[in-house]
Amino acid sequence: MDEFAFRPTHVAPPDGLATWTAPDPARPSTRLDPLLPVRLIARQGDWAQVLCSNGWTAWVDGRLLVALPQPPPAAGGPPARTADPRPALAEAEAALVRHRALLEDLAAGTLDLEAFREQTRGLRIGLVADGEALWVFDPVHDRWCYCDGLQLQTYAATDRPPPAPVSTPVSPVPPTAAPGSPAPSPTAAPGSPAPSPTAAPGSPAPSPTAAPVHSSYAPTRTGEP
């Protein structure tokens, strides 16, 4: 057998491995050396038939074999230059500027909470810098990237689809009342809650309670790029 064509799949355990000429405990054979590379070629229950690099085959207790990691698949093309982290940093910086501007408008009262939520929907920013190490979130591919110097590589990725935009329903325009007629009182739709009573003059107005913000994103999982 050509030893260069031999591709082991397992090795014997560190203390060696007993062998048999057949899957039968009554037919023992030569013991395998510790960590000897072998190739698994057949199985019968707990029995395993292995092939050695010299062409010798034997049956062993397959439960004791130590599996070897298989080599990665061949690359489909020539190596490419490592991704540049600067575009991802520029995108994170621009998103942070937009978010801060919206916060300033919300604090100044020129933007209400509902409009703030609508304009920040789907906006995700992530950036951690620790000396030369950098973690930046890529919202286009929904993944975290790690950078050590100028080498940007995928650190963790998800398979979540981007959030679908929420369409705002358009309220129907009420009919115009005839000149001189009293304005009609609004009628609540069937099943809608009753309007809250009007506060007495001089009493403090009730403070509105903001609805909780529910995020459609789960924590990012680690995965393959």
C-alpha positions as CSV (number, residue, x, y, z in Angstrom):
1,M,0.0,0.0,0.0
2,D,1.2,3.5,-0.8
3,E,1.8,5.1,2.6
4,F,1.2,8.6,1.1
5,A,-2.4,7.5,0.1
6,F,-3.1,6.2,3.6
7,R,-5.5,8.6,5.4
8,P,-6.1,7.6,9.1
9,T,-9.4,8.3,10.7
10,H,-8.6,7.2,14.3
11,V,-5.7,6.4,16.5
12,A,-5.3,3.7,19.2
13,P,-5.7,4.9,22.8
14,P,-2.6,6.0,24.7
15,D,-2.3,2.5,26.4
16,G,-2.6,0.6,23.1
17,L,-5.4,-1.6,21.8
18,A,-6.1,-5.3,21.7
19,T,-7.0,-6.8,18.3
20,W,-8.8,-9.9,17.0
21,T,-8.6,-11.6,13.6
22,A,-12.4,-11.6,13.5
23,P,-15.2,-10.1,15.5
24,D,-15.0,-12.9,17.9
25,P,-13.4,-12.6,21.5
26,A,-12.0,-16.2,21.1
27,R,-9.7,-15.2,18.3
28,P,-7.2,-12.6,19.7
29,S,-4.3,-11.2,17.7
30,T,-1.4,-8.7,17.9
31,R,-1.9,-5.6,20.1
32,L,-1.8,-2.2,18.5
33,D,0.9,0.2,19.6
34,P,-0.3,3.3,21.6
35,L,-1.6,6.1,19.4
36,L,-1.1,4.1,16.2
37,P,-2.9,5.7,13.3
38,V,-5.6,3.5,11.7
39,R,-8.4,3.8,9.2
40,L,-11.9,2.6,10.1
41,I,-13.2,0.5,7.3
42,A,-16.1,-1.5,8.8
43,R,-18.4,-1.8,11.9
44,Q,-20.4,-4.6,13.4
45,G,-22.0,-3.3,16.6
46,D,-19.2,-2.4,19.0
47,W,-16.7,-4.2,16.8
48,A,-14.7,-2.1,14.3
49,Q,-12.4,-3.3,11.5
50,V,-9.3,-1.1,11.1
51,L,-6.7,-0.8,8.4
52,C,-3.1,0.1,9.3
53,S,-0.6,1.9,7.0
54,N,1.2,-1.3,6.2
55,G,-2.0,-2.9,4.8
56,W,-2.7,-5.1,7.9
57,T,-6.3,-5.3,9.0
58,A,-7.7,-6.3,12.4
59,W,-10.9,-6.1,14.5
60,V,-10.9,-4.0,17.6
61,D,-13.3,-2.6,20.2
62,G,-14.6,0.4,18.3
63,R,-15.6,2.2,21.4
64,L,-11.9,2.7,22.4
65,L,-10.8,4.3,19.1
66,V,-9.9,7.9,19.3
67,A,-11.3,9.9,16.3
68,L,-9.0,12.2,14.4
69,P,-10.2,15.6,13.2
70,Q,-10.7,15.6,9.4
71,P,-8.9,18.1,7.3
72,P,-10.9,21.1,6.1
73,P,-12.3,21.1,2.5
74,A,-10.1,22.5,-0.2
75,A,-10.4,26.2,-0.8
76,G,-12.5,27.1,-3.8
77,G,-10.3,30.0,-5.0
78,P,-7.1,31.8,-4.3
79,P,-6.6,33.4,-0.9
80,A,-8.0,36.9,-0.6
81,R,-6.8,39.9,1.4
82,T,-8.2,40.2,4.9
83,A,-11.2,42.5,5.2
84,D,-10.5,46.1,6.0
85,P,-12.2,47.1,9.3
86,R,-12.4,50.8,8.4
87,P,-15.7,50.6,6.3
88,A,-17.4,48.8,9.2
89,L,-16.1,51.5,11.6
90,A,-17.4,54.3,9.4
91,E,-20.9,52.6,9.2
92,A,-21.0,52.2,13.0
93,E,-19.9,55.9,13.4
94,A,-22.6,57.1,11.0
95,A,-25.3,55.0,12.8
96,L,-24.2,56.4,16.1
97,V,-24.4,60.0,14.8
98,R,-28.0,59.4,13.6
99,H,-29.0,57.8,16.9
100,R,-27.5,60.7,18.9
101,A,-29.3,63.3,16.7
102,L,-32.6,61.5,17.4
103,L,-31.9,61.5,21.1
104,E,-31.2,65.2,21.0
105,D,-34.5,65.9,19.3
106,L,-36.3,63.7,21.8
107,A,-34.7,65.5,24.7
108,A,-35.5,68.9,23.2
109,G,-39.1,68.0,22.7
110,T,-39.1,68.4,18.9
111,L,-39.6,64.6,18.5
112,D,-42.1,62.5,20.4
113,L,-41.5,59.0,21.8
114,E,-43.5,57.2,19.1
115,A,-41.6,59.0,16.3
116,F,-38.3,58.2,18.0
117,R,-39.2,54.5,18.2
118,E,-40.3,54.5,14.5
119,Q,-37.1,56.2,13.3
120,T,-34.8,54.0,15.3
121,R,-36.5,50.7,14.4
122,G,-34.0,48.2,13.1
123,L,-31.0,50.4,14.0
124,R,-28.3,48.2,15.6
125,I,-24.9,49.5,16.7
126,G,-22.1,47.6,18.3
127,L,-18.6,48.6,19.0
128,V,-16.0,47.5,21.6
129,A,-12.4,48.7,21.6
130,D,-9.8,47.4,24.0
131,G,-6.4,48.6,23.0
132,E,-5.5,47.0,19.6
133,A,-8.5,44.6,19.8
134,L,-11.7,45.7,18.3
135,W,-15.2,44.1,18.0
136,V,-17.6,45.8,15.6
137,F,-21.1,44.8,14.6
138,D,-21.9,44.4,10.9
139,P,-25.7,45.1,10.6
140,V,-25.7,44.2,6.9
141,H,-24.7,40.5,7.5
142,D,-26.0,40.4,11.1
143,R,-22.6,39.4,12.6
144,W,-19.9,40.5,15.0
145,C,-16.4,40.9,13.6
146,Y,-13.2,40.9,15.5
147,C,-10.2,43.0,14.5
148,D,-6.6,42.7,15.7
149,G,-4.8,45.5,14.0
150,L,-5.9,45.5,10.3
151,Q,-7.2,41.9,10.2
152,L,-11.0,41.8,10.3
153,Q,-12.7,38.4,10.7
154,T,-16.1,37.0,11.6
155,Y,-16.4,36.4,15.4
156,A,-20.0,35.4,15.7
157,A,-23.0,35.3,13.3
158,T,-26.7,34.7,13.4
159,D,-29.4,33.4,11.0
160,R,-32.1,35.9,12.0
161,P,-33.9,37.7,9.2
162,P,-34.0,41.5,9.4
163,P,-37.1,42.9,11.1
164,A,-40.0,43.7,8.7
165,P,-41.1,47.3,8.6
166,V,-44.3,48.0,10.4
167,S,-46.9,49.8,8.4
168,T,-48.9,52.5,10.1
169,P,-52.7,52.2,9.5
170,V,-54.4,55.3,8.0
171,S,-57.4,56.5,9.8
172,P,-60.5,57.3,7.6
173,V,-61.4,60.9,7.2
174,P,-64.8,61.7,9.0
175,P,-67.5,63.4,6.9
176,T,-67.8,67.1,7.1
177,A,-70.8,68.4,9.1
178,A,-73.3,70.8,7.5
179,P,-72.8,74.5,8.4
180,G,-74.5,75.5,11.6
181,S,-75.0,71.9,12.8
182,P,-73.4,70.8,16.1
183,A,-70.3,68.8,15.9
184,P,-70.9,65.0,16.3
185,S,-69.4,63.4,19.4
186,P,-66.8,60.7,18.6
187,T,-68.2,57.2,18.8
188,A,-66.0,54.4,20.2
189,A,-65.5,51.4,18.0
190,P,-67.1,48.1,19.2
191,G,-64.7,46.4,21.6
192,S,-62.5,49.4,22.2
193,P,-61.8,50.6,25.8
194,A,-63.9,53.4,27.1
195,P,-62.3,56.9,27.1
196,S,-60.7,58.0,30.3
197,P,-62.7,60.6,32.4
198,T,-61.7,64.3,32.2
199,A,-59.7,65.5,35.2
200,A,-61.3,68.1,37.4
201,P,-59.9,71.7,37.1
202,G,-56.8,72.2,39.1
203,S,-56.0,68.5,39.5
204,P,-52.7,67.2,38.2
205,A,-52.8,65.5,34.8
206,P,-52.0,61.7,34.9
207,S,-48.5,60.9,33.7
208,P,-48.5,58.8,30.5
209,T,-46.9,55.4,30.9
210,A,-44.6,54.4,28.1
211,A,-45.3,51.0,26.5
212,P,-42.4,48.6,26.9
213,V,-40.1,48.2,23.9
214,H,-40.0,44.7,22.7
215,S,-36.9,43.8,20.6
216,S,-37.2,41.2,17.8
217,Y,-33.6,40.2,18.3
218,A,-32.3,37.4,20.4
219,P,-28.7,37.4,21.7
220,T,-26.2,36.8,19.0
221,R,-25.0,33.2,18.8
222,T,-21.7,32.0,17.7
223,G,-21.5,30.3,14.4
224,E,-19.7,29.9,11.2
225,P,-19.0,32.8,9.1
